[in-house]
Amino acid sequence: MDYEKIRHIVVLKGGCSDEREVSLVSGNECGNALRSIGYEVSEIDAKNDVVQALHLLKPDAVFNALHGRWGEDGCVQGILEWMKIPYTHSGVLSSALAMDKERTKAVYRSVGLPCATSIIISADLINDKNHMKPPYVVKPINGGSSLGVSFVCNSETNETNETNDYTYNGQVMLEEFIPGRELTVTVLDEIPLTVTEIITDNWYDYDAKYTENGSLHEVPANLPNVIFDACKQHALSAHLALGCRGVSRTDFRWDDTKGILGLKLLETNTQPGMCPTSLTPEQAEFCGVSFENLCQKLIQDASCDR
C-alpha cells in the first residue's frame, strides 16, 4: 500500500491475555513514538468490543502492540484481514505457527535449524512421573514472557528448582534444559540486526524481562565469530521459514562447552516487546534505528494479506 497516505493509526494494546500489562506499556510507548513523528494516533484496549471500536475509528492502519494469546496468535490478525485494515507484524498463519512452540520447532526442523529436544504431554500428567530425563523445562505450549515456566532437575523426587503459581491447562511442553548462555537476535525488514547476550542472576523470568535493572543486556554479545554469525543466520532462516513480516526476535541457548553443536533455537517472537527494557528496540538503537524510526518502519510495512 501507499504508506504516505497513512495518517491515522490505531494502536492495539492490552487485551485479555496474561501478558496484558506488558502490552499496555508497549502500546503506550509505540503510540507516543508515532505521535512524535506526526501521525494521528488512537489507542484501543483490545477487549470484546475491538471490532466496534475499529469500525468507529476507521484507521488507515493498525499498529499491533498486543502480546500473548488472541493478539499474537493469529486471532486479531484474522479480524483485521476480515475488516481489510492494514496492520503491522506477521500475518495469520505465521503468527499462529510461531505462537505454538512445538509447531515452531517443526518448522525449524524442516529447514535444518537446531532446536532443543521437547515432547508434548497433557498438563494432567505433569506430576505423575518424569516423562523425559531431567533436567528439563516445563512451558505452556502457547505462552510468552516466561509466564508459567518451571524447571525439573531432580530425577528421584521430581523437584523443581524454580516454581510458580501458573495453572497449566490442556497440553504443555517439556523441553530439555540447555545450560550455558541466553542469546537473542532481532530480524527487521529481513535483516538480522545483532546478537544480545542476556545476563541474569538466576534466569530470564518475567521480572528479569520487565523490571528495570532486572537483567544485563550485552549488545553486541561477546561471542566467537562462528557463534555470532550462526545466531544471525539462524534467526533470519527462522523468520523466513515461519513467514514472519516486519520484525521478529528469535531466542537461543548456547552451551559453550560444545561449540557450535551447543547452539539451539528456543522460539521466535512475532511481536517482540516494545517496553523501555525490551531487547528489540535496544538492538535497533545499536544499529542506528531510533525507536521512532522502528515504529515508522513497521507502519510502512503494514498491509493485509500477510
Helices and strands as residue ranges (DSSP letters): G 3-5, E 8-13, H 20-36, E 40-45, H 50-57, E 61-64, H 75-83, H 92-99, H 101-110, E 118-122, G 123-125, E 136-140, E 150-152, E 160-162, E 171-176, E 181-188, E 191-199, H 206-210, E 216-218, H 225-242, E 247-254, G 259-262, E 263-269, H 279-286, H 291-300
